[in-house]
Amino acid sequence: MANFTLSNIFLTLGIVFLVISVLGQSKLGFIEINPGCFGRVLALIIGVASLAFVLLGSNFSVETIDLIRNYLAKAIQQNIPQINELLNS
């Protein structure tokens, strides 16, 4: 059985999300992926962040990850009207 470390998981996720952001609408057997513009941008951000996490050595402490998560949550909450306007246009 393969040993899936955190780095391997993030590397795989980063590659998958970058493929989704580049290809956009695709059909893989019975699975259809149609992310749209916002979904492609979000997939690009998640893919780059995952690969950056792997390249930086995955040496983040729990406190650092919590700080980043809290910052992103506050930034999203503050920009919800702009995000809704972008999605509705």
C-alpha positions as CSV (number, residue, x, y, z in Angstrom):
1,M,0.0,0.0,0.0
2,A,1.2,3.4,-0.9
3,N,2.3,5.8,1.9
4,F,0.4,9.1,1.3
5,T,2.1,11.8,3.2
6,L,0.7,15.3,3.5
7,S,3.1,16.5,0.8
8,N,2.0,13.9,-1.6
9,I,-1.6,14.7,-1.0
10,F,-1.1,18.4,-1.6
11,L,1.0,17.7,-4.7
12,T,-1.7,15.6,-6.2
13,L,-4.4,18.1,-5.3
14,G,-2.4,21.0,-6.7
15,I,-1.9,19.2,-10.0
16,V,-5.6,18.3,-10.2
17,F,-6.8,21.8,-9.5
18,L,-4.4,23.3,-12.0
19,V,-5.6,20.9,-14.6
20,I,-9.2,21.9,-13.8
21,S,-8.3,25.6,-14.1
22,V,-6.6,25.1,-17.4
23,L,-9.0,22.7,-19.1
24,G,-12.2,24.3,-17.8
25,Q,-15.1,22.3,-19.2
26,S,-14.3,18.7,-19.6
27,K,-15.9,15.3,-19.6
28,L,-14.1,12.3,-18.0
29,G,-16.3,9.2,-18.6
30,F,-19.4,9.8,-16.5
31,I,-17.9,12.8,-14.6
32,E,-18.6,16.2,-16.2
33,I,-16.5,19.2,-14.9
34,N,-17.9,22.6,-15.8
35,P,-16.4,25.1,-13.3
36,G,-17.2,28.4,-15.0
37,C,-15.0,31.5,-14.7
38,F,-15.1,31.9,-10.9
39,G,-14.5,28.1,-10.5
40,R,-11.5,28.2,-12.8
41,V,-10.0,31.1,-10.9
42,L,-10.7,29.4,-7.6
43,A,-9.2,26.2,-8.8
44,L,-6.1,28.1,-10.0
45,I,-5.7,29.7,-6.5
46,I,-6.2,26.4,-4.7
47,G,-3.8,24.6,-7.1
48,V,-1.0,27.2,-6.7
49,A,-1.5,27.3,-2.9
50,S,-1.3,23.5,-2.7
51,L,1.9,23.4,-4.8
52,A,3.4,26.3,-2.8
53,F,2.7,24.4,0.4
54,V,4.6,21.4,-1.0
55,L,7.5,23.5,-2.3
56,L,7.9,25.3,1.0
57,G,8.5,22.0,2.7
58,S,5.2,21.6,4.5
59,N,6.8,23.0,7.6
60,F,3.9,25.2,8.8
61,S,2.9,25.1,12.4
62,V,-0.7,24.7,13.4
63,E,-0.8,28.3,14.6
64,T,0.4,29.7,11.2
65,I,-2.3,27.7,9.4
66,D,-4.9,29.0,11.8
67,L,-3.8,32.5,11.2
68,I,-4.0,32.1,7.5
69,R,-7.4,30.5,7.7
70,N,-8.8,33.2,10.0
71,Y,-7.4,35.9,7.7
72,L,-8.9,34.4,4.6
73,A,-12.3,33.9,6.4
74,K,-12.4,37.5,7.4
75,A,-11.4,38.7,4.0
76,I,-14.1,36.6,2.4
77,Q,-16.7,37.8,4.9
78,Q,-15.8,41.5,4.2
79,N,-15.9,41.0,0.5
80,I,-19.2,39.0,0.2
81,P,-21.1,41.9,-1.5
82,Q,-18.4,42.2,-4.2
83,I,-18.2,38.4,-4.7
84,N,-22.0,38.2,-5.1
85,E,-22.0,41.1,-7.5
86,L,-19.2,39.4,-9.5
87,L,-21.2,36.1,-9.6
88,N,-24.5,37.7,-10.5
89,S,-23.1,39.8,-13.4
